[in-house]
Amino acid sequence: MKKMWQRLGLSRYQADERYALALSAFAKKDMPGARAEIQAALELLPRHAEYHAALGLFQLEGKAARQAAAAFERALALDPYDMLANYGLGALAYREKNWQSAEQFFLTALAAKPDRAETQYYLAMACHRQGRNAEAQRWMEAAQARFAKAQDRRQRHCSGWLREFAKLQALDAAAAT
């Protein structure tokens, strides 16, 4: 028989409170505090994909790639379309220069949350690393537009890559003739 607090949904409420504390600690760059709070949330609600994905993010920020991957994979086992878990595994694959795997994770992350400029940016970079610069240019243009709409200074970084992609495509076109 479930405990009374579980039947009343109090574990979810308490878990969400701990999750909010974890995010607050993360925002303050208190990584030990963030990890402790997310672990407490997971003890209360272990089958919540978002909590596992957040733990993965905290591990990734703490340069613990193996632990981050394990947390992201647990999140995807619970919800295959969790945006953060797919994005995190994409970032890990990108760091490992596994461009195709990174691209697939970023595509799934983008499907889950289509308005993320960061995801479009990394899709552009994964395509570029695979030599598909025309496709990279399209993704980078989309990322730049989203960054510009949000008045995010990263749009200037996109501009630099767009110039580079144009140069590479011109070289490819010249080599083909």
Summary of the structure (lengths in Angstrom):
residues: 177
radius of gyration: 19.4
end to end distance: 75.1
largest distance: 75.2
contacts: 564
relative contact order: 0.07
helix: 81%
strand: 0%
